[in-house]
Amino acid sequence: MKDFTKMRRVPLVEAIMEGWSRLDAGQRERFFQAFLAAALRLDQLALRAWLRRRLKNPPLAAPIDLARLIGGIDIALVLRAAGEADPAADR
């Protein structure tokens, strides 16, 4: 079993509220039901770990900013590698 006492500090309430704002009504209801079931069966540290796992995965996870991810890479090079570049633009 994992040692839950050595977790890195995360502003959990703030992160959950940001994720919650990205959910639609159906997703909010499903998340609430899952959270309630987890809260009834888990202790405090295990519930915190459960919430942190949910924050790392969609739909609570923040969307990936591809522009920031690829940083200084030439976008035309990436598009050519993916086969989506316009061949006429290279002439």
C-alpha positions, -999 to 999 in steps of 0.1 A, spaced: 0 0 0 12 35 -8 24 58 20 -1 87 18 17 107 45 44 119 21 22 137 -4 32 170 -20 11 200 -9 -15 210 -35 -40 238 -32 -67 211 -34 -98 232 -29 -87 257 -55 -78 230 -80 -111 212 -75 -131 244 -80 -112 252 -112 -119 217 -125 -155 218 -113 -161 250 -134 -151 231 -166 -177 204 -160 -212 204 -175 -242 195 -153 -241 158 -160 -204 155 -153 -209 175 -121 -236 151 -109 -215 120 -117 -184 135 -99 -205 145 -69 -219 109 -66 -185 94 -70 -170 118 -44 -198 110 -19 -192 73 -23 -155 77 -19 -160 100 12 -181 74 29 -156 46 24 -121 63 26 -102 79 54 -90 115 52 -57 108 36 -71 83 11 -98 107 1 -72 134 -5 -53 109 -27 -85 101 -45 -92 138 -53 -56 143 -65 -59 113 -89 -91 129 -103 -74 162 -108 -47 145 -130 -73 130 -154 -101 145 -176 -126 160 -172 -112 177 -141 -77 181 -155 -69 214 -171 -68 212 -209 -33 210 -225 -20 242 -241 -2 228 -271 14 261 -279 31 261 -245 39 224 -248 59 227 -280 74 260 -270 101 272 -295 96 244 -320 88 256 -355 51 248 -361 57 243 -398 82 216 -390 56 199 -367 29 201 -394 52 187 -421 61 158 -398 24 151 -391 17 153 -429 -7 182 -424 14 210 -439 5 226 -472 32 213 -497 26 244 -519 37 267 -490 72 251 -491 79 264 -526 
